[in-house]
Amino acid sequence: MDTAWAPIALFIYKRPEHTRRMIEHLRRCPGFEESPVYVFADGPRHPRDISAIEETRSQAHRLLGDRAVFREQVDNAGLDNSEISAVTELCEQFGRVIVVEDDLVVSPYFLQFLNEGLRRYESEPRVMQVCGHMFDVPELRESQEAVFLPLISSWGWGTWKRSWDLFDPDARGWTERLGDPLERKRFDLDGNFAYTRMLSGQMRHPVPAWDIRWYYSVFVLQGLALYPPRALVLNEGFDGSGTHSRLSTPVHQARLDEDSAFDFPTEVFESPAKENVFRAIGQSRSAPALRSIAAAAGAALRRARQAGDR
């Protein structure tokens, strides 16, 4: 099935106010009324979650009504399984998808940017994702052109079936590949953030972290993601209300760009601004936390290799 606008997968759980803000921001976007909308609502992990889950679902029904298809689970599948399954389903049905979680707010230009990126680079095999988020990069503050980077984002993004079919959730061969110091440095954004440790933790002690495995799949294929030069998405979830917010290091985010419609590169190439972006990612997290992660990365990888973990 083909439509002019990509389907939107909304993931909600037990945060009614976050969900309200997310949907209200999306409704400001041109194209939202023409976009197929699917709401994926996971079931309770604990009985104490039921009241907040019911209120969250009520907010979504009130704001979307018959505009959306609701998939409300009785049992808890977890965001990891839910998101992988939903993206797979919608890619099979529509060939592409845009994904928004309940802790995100978006610029009015968000849907236009992602849909244009999905249309423009649909046949470019190296482009594997279109992103709405961007870190605060001083060198890009005055730019109007989007950039290609060798890094994915899970904060408001889109992809195609052709790319998602290449997702390897088992991250096969990761210990051997990241045992190479040069490959590991590249995976860790030239040493600016220790994604190796994140992947090691995911593979040894699985937690909801589909995105680090998706990044590894894109990394292995030397894929690229399209990013706006300034943020069209902000994450409001670092308040202790979500699954990951207490576990993640809060990040410094730029203001939401609500005034710009960006240009698109005519050729697919890795942006020379990537080093500035990598530094901005490292600087956006607290220095002590970054040093701690970096120090633990090598030990985690060595333990995984010694244990023969694949």
MARTORTOR-280998 format. One record per residue: z, x, y of N, C-alpha, C in turn. Coordinates in steps of 0.02 Angstrom, whole numbers, padded with zeros to 5 digits. Layout:
<rs>
R      n_Z      n_X      n_Y     ca_Z     ca_X     ca_Y      c_Z      c_X      c_Y
R        Z        X        Y        Z        X        Y        Z        X        Y
...
</rs>
This chain:
<rs>
R      n_Z      n_X      n_Y     ca_Z     ca_X     ca_Y      c_Z      c_X      c_Y
R    00000    00043   -00060    00000    00000    00000    00000    00044    00062
R   -00043    00028    00110   -00047    00069    00170   -00030    00026    00231
R    00006    00053    00277    00021    00020    00340    00010    00070    00396
R    00001    00044    00457   -00009    00088    00514    00054    00129    00528
R    00112    00100    00514    00176    00134    00526    00211    00146    00460
R    00240    00206    00453    00274    00224    00391    00335    00180    00380
R    00352    00166    00317    00414    00129    00303    00475    00171    00323
R    00528    00136    00342    00590    00169    00362    00644    00153    00310
R    00674    00204    00282    00730    00196    00236    00795    00209    00275
R    00837    00158    00280    00901    00164    00314    00956    00167    00262
R    01001    00216    00269    01056    00224    00222    01122    00209    00257
R    01156    00158    00231    01219    00138    00261    01273    00137    00207
R    01336    00140    00228    01390    00138    00179    01450    00099    00207
R    01495    00133    00243    01556    00099    00264    01574    00113    00337
R    01523    00124    00379    01535    00140    00449    01499    00088    00493
R    01531    00031    00505    01496   -00023    00541    01474   -00003    00611
R    01516    00033    00649    01497    00051    00718    01440    00102    00719
R    01443    00150    00674    01388    00198    00669    01323    00161    00651
R    01328    00116    00604    01269    00079    00582    01241    00037    00640
R    01284    00005    00678    01262   -00035    00735    01223    00008    00784
R    01252    00066    00802    01220    00109    00851    01153    00136    00824
R    01152    00155    00761    01090    00181    00732    01035    00129    00736
R    01049    00067    00716    00998    00015    00716    00977   -00003    00787
R    01025   -00007    00832    01009   -00024    00902    00964    00029    00933
R    00976    00092    00918    00932    00145    00944    00863    00140    00913
R    00859    00126    00849    00793    00120    00817    00754    00062    00847
R    00788    00008    00864    00753   -00050    00890    00722   -00037    00958
R    00744    00016    00992    00713    00034    01057    00646    00069    01047
R    00632    00091    00986    00573    00133    00973    00510    00090    00967
R    00457    00105    01005    00393    00073    00993    00372    00085    00920
R    00349    00033    00888    00328    00038    00818    00380    00012    00769
R    00442    00003    00793    00493   -00019    00746    00478   -00088    00718
R    00455   -00133    00760    00442   -00201    00738    00383   -00204    00689
R    00340   -00154    00691    00283   -00151    00645    00298   -00111    00582
R    00356   -00080    00578    00373   -00036    00521    00408   -00074    00466
R    00388   -00067    00403    00428   -00094    00348    00496   -00060    00348
R    00550   -00099    00341    00617   -00072    00343    00653   -00089    00278
R    00682   -00038    00247    00721   -00046    00186    00791   -00019    00198
R    00841   -00060    00184    00911   -00041    00193    00942   -00029    00125
R    00967    00033    00116    00999    00051    00053    01074    00058    00065
R    01111    00012    00034    01184    00009    00045    01219    00023   -00021
R    01253    00079   -00025    01287    00099   -00087    01350    00058   -00097
R    01371    00054   -00161    01432    00018   -00178    01494    00060   -00165
R    01553    00029   -00171    01616    00064   -00153    01634    00119   -00203
R    01658    00175   -00175    01685    00228   -00216    01758    00213   -00234
R    01793    00179   -00189    01863    00160   -00200    01871    00087   -00177
R    01917    00051   -00207    01930   -00018   -00184    01945   -00023   -00110
R    01977    00029   -00083    01995    00026   -00012    01933    00027    00034
R    01875    00045    00006    01814    00047    00047    01780   -00021    00054
R    01801   -00070    00014    01763   -00133    00009    01758   -00168    00076
R    01814   -00173    00113    01813   -00209    00176    01765   -00178    00226
R    01766   -00111    00233    01722   -00077    00280    01649   -00083    00258
R    01637   -00081    00192    01569   -00089    00167    01542   -00158    00183
R    01583   -00209    00173    01561   -00278    00189    01547   -00286    00263
R    01589   -00257    00306    01577   -00262    00378    01514   -00225    00398
R    01501   -00167    00367    01441   -00129    00381    01379   -00167    00362
R    01380   -00196    00303    01322   -00236    00280    01311   -00297    00325
R    01366   -00327    00347    01360   -00384    00392    01327   -00365    00458
R    01345   -00306    00485    01314   -00282    00546    01239   -00274    00536
R    01219   -00243    00480    01148   -00231    00467    01110   -00297    00460
R    01138   -00345    00424    01105   -00410    00418    01099   -00445    00485
R    01151   -00441    00526    01150   -00473    00591    01095   -00444    00636
R    01087   -00379    00634    01041   -00346    00679    00968   -00347    00653
R    00960   -00350    00587    00893   -00345    00559    00867   -00410    00530
R    00912   -00451    00505    00891   -00515    00477    00837   -00508    00425
R    00785   -00548    00432    00730   -00547    00383    00682   -00489    00395
R    00696   -00448    00446    00652   -00390    00459    00657   -00337    00404
R    00710   -00338    00366    00723   -00284    00318    00729   -00311    00247
R    00713   -00267    00200    00728   -00278    00129    00794   -00243    00115
R    00843   -00279    00089    00909   -00251    00077    00918   -00235    00003
R    00940   -00174   -00010    00957   -00152   -00078    01031   -00135   -00078
R    01071   -00184   -00098    01144   -00177   -00094    01172   -00166   -00164
R    01201   -00108   -00176    01227   -00089   -00242    01297   -00116   -00252
R    01311   -00135   -00314    01378   -00156   -00333    01421   -00094   -00347
R    01392   -00046   -00383    01427    00015   -00401    01407    00072   -00353
R    01447    00125   -00355    01434    00182   -00311    01390    00233   -00346
R    01330    00244   -00319    01285    00294   -00347    01292    00361   -00311
R    01320    00361   -00250    01325    00422   -00210    01263    00431   -00168
R    01272    00458   -00108    01216    00467   -00062    01162    00511   -00093
R    01182    00563   -00130    01134    00609   -00161    01085    00571   -00205
R    01111    00535   -00254    01067    00498   -00300    01030    00442   -00265
R    01064    00407   -00219    01033    00352   -00184    00973    00375   -00143
R    00982    00430   -00107    00928    00452   -00062    00868    00478   -00102
R    00881    00517   -00154    00826    00542   -00195    00787    00484   -00225
R    00824    00435   -00253    00792    00378   -00285    00752    00336   -00235
R    00781    00324   -00176    00748    00282   -00126    00685    00316   -00098
R    00690    00380   -00083    00632    00416   -00056    00576    00416   -00108
R    00594    00427   -00171    00544    00426   -00224    00511    00358   -00229
R    00551    00305   -00227    00524    00237   -00232    00475    00221   -00175
R    00495    00236   -00113    00452    00218   -00056    00391    00263   -00051
R    00397    00326   -00072    00339    00369   -00074    00288    00344   -00126
R    00313    00319   -00183    00269    00291   -00233    00233    00230   -00206
R    00268    00189   -00168    00240    00126   -00144    00195    00135   -00083
R    00216    00178   -00036    00181    00184    00028    00146    00251    00038
R    00164    00301   -00001    00135    00368    00008    00170    00411    00059
R    00218    00382    00096    00256    00420    00146    00318    00379    00163
R    00366    00411    00197    00428    00377    00213    00462    00413    00271
R    00500    00375    00311    00544    00402    00362    00615    00385    00342
R    00661    00433    00347    00729    00425    00322    00779    00432    00380
R    00824    00383    00386    00876    00385    00438    00942    00364    00407
R    00994    00406    00416    01060    00391    00391    01102    00359    00446
R    01158    00329    00427    01194    00286    00473    01231    00321    00529
R    01237    00388    00526    01272    00423    00579    01226    00452    00632
R    01163    00432    00631    01113    00460    00678    01097    00411    00733
R    01084    00438    00792    01054    00399    00847    00989    00434    00866
R    00939    00395    00886    00873    00423    00897    00846    00407    00966
R    00802    00449    00988    00766    00439    01051    00715    00383    01043
R    00695    00350    01099    00641    00301    01095    00576    00330    01069
R    00568    00396    01072    00506    00427    01050    00508    00448    00976
R    00564    00435    00943    00574    00459    00874    00519    00434    00827
R    00509    00370    00823    00460    00343    00775    00389    00363    00793
R    00373    00366    00856    00306    00388    00876    00293    00460    00853
R    00343    00503    00864    00334    00573    00845    00326    00581    00770
R    00371    00549    00732    00367    00558    00659    00304    00527    00630
R    00286    00468    00654    00225    00436    00627    00163    00476    00645
R    00159    00501    00706    00100    00541    00724    00097    00605    00683
R    00156    00636    00672    00157    00696    00629    00135    00681    00558
R    00159    00624    00531    00140    00605    00463    00065    00590    00459
R    00037    00560    00510   -00035    00546    00509   -00076    00610    00518
R   -00055    00651    00566   -00095    00709    00586   -00098    00762    00531
R   -00043    00772    00494   -00040    00828    00447   -00037    00803    00374
R   -00060    00742    00363   -00057    00713    00296   -00094    00755    00245
R   -00149    00786    00265   -00190    00825    00218   -00179    00900    00223
R   -00125    00920    00256   -00108    00991    00262   -00054    01008    00210
R   -00072    01037    00153   -00024    01045    00099    00036    01088    00116
R    00029    01135    00163    00085    01177    00179    00138    01140    00220
R    00118    01088    00256    00166    01049    00295    00199    00998    00248
R    00264    01005    00238    00298    00965    00187    00347    00915    00217
R    00360    00919    00282    00408    00873    00312    00395    00869    00387
R    00414    00813    00417    00414    00804    00490    00486    00787    00509
R    00513    00822    00560    00584    00816    00578    00592    00788    00648
R    00647    00751    00658    00663    00727    00724    00715    00768    00760
R    00754    00807    00722    00807    00847    00752    00782    00915    00773
R    00815    00943    00824    00804    01013    00843    00868    01039    00874
R    00885    01101    00857    00943    01133    00888    00927    01150    00961
R    00979    01165    00998    00971    01182    01069    00945    01253    01074
R    00881    01261    01087    00848    01327    01090    00825    01338    01162
R    00858    01384    01199    00840    01393    01269    00766    01404    01281
R    00734    01442    01236    00663    01458    01246    00617    01397    01238
R    00643    01342    01210    00601    01283    01200    00619    01226    01248
R    00668    01237    01291    00691    01182    01334    00637    01155    01380
R    00589    01196    01400    00536    01174    01445    00470    01163    01409
R    00469    01173    01344    00407    01167    01306    00391    01093    01292
R    00327    01078    01286    00305    01011    01267    00271    01009    01199
R    00266    01066    01166    00230    01068    01103    00277    01075    01043
R    00264    01035    00992    00302    01039    00930    00289    01106    00895
R    00333    01124    00849    00328    01189    00816    00336    01180    00740
R    00307    01227    00703    00315    01229    00631    00366    01282    00612
R    00415    01264    00570    00467    01309    00549    00475    01307    00473
R    00497    01363    00443    00506    01365    00370    00576    01339    00350
R    00593    01280    00373    00660    01253    00363    00656    01178    00367
R    00694    01144    00323    00695    01070    00325    00755    01046    00365
R    00755    00981    00380    00813    00950    00412    00824    00882    00378
R    00887    00862    00371    00903    00797    00342    00924    00747    00395
R    00918    00765    00458    00939    00721    00513    00878    00686    00543
R    00856    00631    00513    00799    00595    00538    00735    00631    00523
R    00704    00614    00467    00647    00653    00443    00598    00609    00405
R    00539    00636    00393    00489    00600    00355    00451    00648    00310
R    00421    00620    00258    00382    00661    00212    00330    00617    00178
R    00288    00650    00137    00235    00617    00100    00249    00621    00025
R    00217    00578   -00012    00223    00581   -00085    00199    00648   -00112
R    00145    00674   -00083    00118    00738   -00107    00169    00794   -00102
R    00213    00792   -00051    00265    00843   -00044    00325    00827   -00088
R    00347    00765   -00087    00407    00746   -00124    00396    00755   -00200
R    00335    00749   -00223    00321    00760   -00294    00336    00832   -00314
R    00341    00878   -00266    00354    00948   -00280    00428    00966   -00277
R    00469    00916   -00261    00541    00927   -00257    00569    00943   -00327
R    00603    01000   -00332    00634    01021   -00395    00710    01016   -00387
R    00741    00960   -00408    00813    00952   -00399    00854    01000   -00440
R    00823    01033   -00490    00858    01083   -00531    00856    01152   -00500
R    00817    01161   -00447    00811    01226   -00413    00800    01283   -00463
R    00753    01273   -00507    00742    01321   -00561    00728    01392   -00534
R    00760    01441   -00566    00749    01511   -00549    00785    01534   -00486
R    00833    01495   -00461    00863    01512   -00397    00903    01577   -00400
R    00938    01590   -00456    00979    01651   -00459    00936    01713   -00458
R    00880    01712   -00494    00836    01770   -00495    00803    01780   -00426
R    00778    01726   -00398    00742    01733   -00335    00789    01756   -00279
R    00847    01725   -00274    00892    01742   -00219    00934    01804   -00235
R    00926    01831   -00295    00955    01896   -00310    00917    01952   -00277
R    00856    01939   -00255    00816    01986   -00217    00841    01986   -00145
R    00866    02043   -00119    00894    02044   -00051    00846    02019    00003
R    00781    02034   -00004    00734    02012    00047    00724    01936    00045
R    00720    01909   -00016    00713    01837   -00022    00775    01801    00002
R    00833    01830   -00015    00895    01798    00007    00900    01800    00084
R    00881    01854    00114    00883    01857    00187    00838    01805    00218
R    00779    01796    00188    00733    01746    00214    00761    01676    00205
R    00790    01662    00147    00820    01597    00134    00878    01583    00182
R    00915    01636    00200    00972    01630    00246    00952    01637    00320
R    00889    01622    00334    00863    01622    00403    00876    01689    00436
R    00853    01742    00402    00862    01810    00427    00936    01828    00438
R    00979    01799    00396    01050    01814    00399    01089    01773    00449
R    01058    01723    00479    01092    01683    00530    01136    01628    00501
R    01120    01605    00440    01163    01555    00408    01156    01561    00332
R    01212    01559    00297    01213    01576    00226    01197    01515    00182
R    01134    01495    00182    01113    01441    00139    01118    01460    00065
R    01116    01525    00050    01125    01546   -00020    01191    01522   -00048
R    01243    01528   -00008    01309    01506   -00032    01310    01430   -00043
R    01276    01394    00001    01274    01321   -00007    01239    01302   -00071
R    01183    01334   -00084    01146    01319   -00146    01186    01339   -00207
R    01219    01397   -00204    01260    01419   -00261    01315    01369   -00275
R    01349    01345   -00223    01401    01296   -00233    01375    01231   -00262
R    01316    01210   -00239    01286    01149   -00264    01268    01154   -00339
R    01241    01211   -00359    01218    01218   -00428    01275    01230   -00476
R    01329    01261   -00452    01385    01276   -00497    01434    01218   -00500
R    01445    01184   -00445    01492    01128   -00441    01459    01073   -00402
R    01416    01034   -00435    01374    00984   -00400    01414    00937   -00355
R    01392    00932   -00293    01418    00885   -00244    01358    00851   -00212
R    01367    00797   -00173    01310    00766   -00141    01276    00813   -00091
R    01223    00846   -00112    01189    00895   -00069    01117    00901   -00091
R    01080    00846   -00089    01010    00849   -00108    00970    00893   -00061
R    00991    00897    00003    00950    00930    00053    00944    01005    00043
R    00997    01038    00017    00991    01110    00006    00942    01124   -00051
R    00939    01079   -00099    00891    01087   -00154    00820    01071   -00130
R    00813    01024   -00086    00748    01010   -00056    00725    01070   -00014
R    00771    01099    00024    00753    01160    00062    00730    01215    00015
R    00765    01224   -00042    00745    01276   -00089    00674    01262   -00115
R    00658    01200   -00130    00591    01184   -00155    00538    01201   -00103
R    00551    01184   -00039    00504    01200    00014    00499    01276    00024
R    00556    01310    00019    00558    01383    00026    00515    01417   -00027
R    00522    01396   -00090    00484    01427   -00145    00409    01419   -00133
R    00389    01363   -00107    00318    01349   -00096    00293    01375   -00028
R    00337    01409    00009    00321    01435    00075    00295    01378    00120
R    00329    01321    00115    00310    01264    00154    00338    01267    00225
R    00314    01220    00266    00335    01216    00336    00355    01144    00352
R    00397    01137    00403    00415    01072    00430    00398    01071    00504
R    00375    01014    00528    00359    01006    00598    00422    00982    00635
R    00437    01015    00692    00495    00998    00733    00474    00985    00805
R    00508    00939    00839    00499    00934    00912    00532    00993    00946
R    00511    01011    01006    00544    01067    01040    00615    01050    01064
R    00629    00985    01071    00696    00963    01090    00715    00903    01047
R    00779    00890    01043    00805    00842    00994    00784    00770    01008
R    00757    00738    00958    00744    00666    00958    00795    00630    00915
R    00842    00668    00887    00895    00641    00844    00960    00678    00859
R    01015    00641    00864    01081    00670    00866    01123    00643    00809
R    01169    00684    00784    01213    00665    00730    01282    00650    00759
R    01305    00588    00751    01370    00568    00777    01422    00564    00721
R    01407    00595    00664    01450    00587    00606    01505    00638    00598
R    01515    00683    00647    01567    00734    00640    01634    00709    00666
R    01652    00650    00642    01715    00620    00664    01762    00604    00606
R    01745    00631    00547    01788    00619    00489    01775    00553    00454
R    01723    00516    00475    01712    00450    00446    01664    00450    00387
R    01631    00507    00374    01580    00507    00323    01594    00554    00266
R    01548    00553    00216    01556    00593    00156    01558    00667    00172
R    01514    00690    00217    01507    00762    00229    01544    00786    00291
R    01566    00740    00334    01588    00762    00400    01651    00804    00398
R    01694    00796    00349    01754    00837    00346    01740    00904    00311
R    01683    00907    00277    01667    00968    00240    01621    01014    00280
R    01585    00986    00327    01536    01025    00364    01567    01054    00427
R    01541    01111    00447    01562    01140    00511    01526    01102    00567
R    01563    01071    00613    01529    01035    00667    01481    01080    00705
R    01428    01051    00729    01378    01091    00763    01373    01069    00836
R    01356    01118    00878    01343    01103    00948    01272    01076    00953
R    01264    01017    00983    01199    00986    00988    01178    00979    01061
R    01113    00984    01071    01085    00972    01138    01086    00897    01152
R    01074    00879    01214    01070    00807    01229    01007    00778    01198
R    01008    00713    01187    00951    00678    01159    00896    00675    01211
R    00835    00695    01192    00779    00694    01239    00749    00624    01237
R    00757    00587    01292    00732    00519    01295    00674    00512    01344
R    00647    00568    01368    00598    00566    01421    00530    00594    01403
R    00521    00618    01341    00462    00658    01326    00425    00632    01264
R    00359    00633    01269    00316    00625    01211    00281    00692    01201
R    00292    00724    01145    00272    00794    01137    00201    00801    01110
R    00173    00860    01122    00106    00877    01096    00113    00907    01026
R    00056    00907    00990    00056    00931    00921    00010    00991    00914
R    00031    01041    00875   -00012    01100    00865   -00078    01080    00831
R   -00131    01112    00853   -00196    01098    00822   -00206    01139    00758
R   -00166    01191    00749   -00169    01232    00689   -00100    01236    00658
R   -00099    01245    00592   -00036    01250    00555   -00018    01324    00549
R    00036    01344    00583    00059    01414    00579    00134    01416    00594
R    00167    01464    00566    00238    01473    00577    00251    01494    00649
R    00291    01456    00684    00300    01468    00755    00334    01536    00769
R    00309    01573    00819    00343    01634    00839    00412    01621    00868
R    00428    01558    00883    00494    01540    00909    00546    01536    00854
R    00527    01548    00791    00574    01537    00736    00636    01581    00742
R    00629    01643    00765    00688    01687    00771    00738    01658    00821
R    00712    01630    00875    00757    01598    00924    00791    01537    00895
R    00755    01499    00854    00784    01440    00821    00838    01462    00772
R    00823    01513    00732    00872    01538    00684    00936    01560    00718
R    00930    01595    00774    00989    01617    00811    01028    01556    00838
R    00991    01506    00861    01024    01446    00887    01063    01410    00832
R    01036    01410    00772    01071    01378    00716    01136    01415    00702
R    01132    01482    00700    01193    01521    00689    01244    01512    00744
R    01222    01511    00805    01267    01505    00862    01296    01435    00870
R    01264    01386    00841    01287    01317    00850    01349    01302    00809
R    01366    01345    00762    01426    01337    00723    01478    01388    00746
R    01541    01375    00733    01593    01420    00757    01586    01488    00724
R    01597    01541    00761    01589    01609    00735    01634    01623    00675
R    01698    01604    00676    01740    01617    00617    01714    01583    00554
R    01691    01521    00561    01665    01485    00502    01602    01519    00477
R    01559    01540    00523    01497    01573    00503    01512    01638    00466
R    01560    01678    00491    01576    01741    00458    01605    01727    00388
R    01646    01675    00383    01676    01659    00318    01622    01640    00267
R    01574    01600    00288    01520    01580    00244    01478    01639    00223
R    01462    01681    00271    01421    01740    00256    01457    01787    00207
R    01522    01796    00217    01560    01842    00173    01563    01816    00102
R    01566    01750    00095    01573    01720    00028    01506    01715   -00009
R    01451    01719    00027    01386    01707   -00004    01370    01757   -00059
R    01380    01821   -00046    01364    01872   -00096    01407    01864   -00158
R    01471    01852   -00149    01515    01845   -00207    01496    01785   -00249
R    01478    01729   -00216    01459    01669   -00253    01396    01681   -00294
R    01347    01715   -00265    01286    01728   -00302    01298    01775   -00360
R    01340    01826   -00350    01355    01872   -00406    01390    01836   -00463
R    01436    01792   -00446    01471    01754   -00499    01422    01710   -00538
R    01376    01679   -00501    01328    01635   -00534    01283    01675   -00581
R    01262    01734   -00560    01218    01774   -00602    01255    01799   -00664
R    01317    01820   -00654    01357    01844   -00711    01370    01789   -00762
R    01377    01728   -00738    01390    01672   -00784    01326    01647   -00816
R    01270    01672   -00795    01207    01650   -00823    01188    01580   -00801
R    01214    01558   -00743    01201    01490   -00719    01129    01486   -00694
R    01094    01436   -00718    01024    01426   -00697    01018    01360   -00661
</rs>
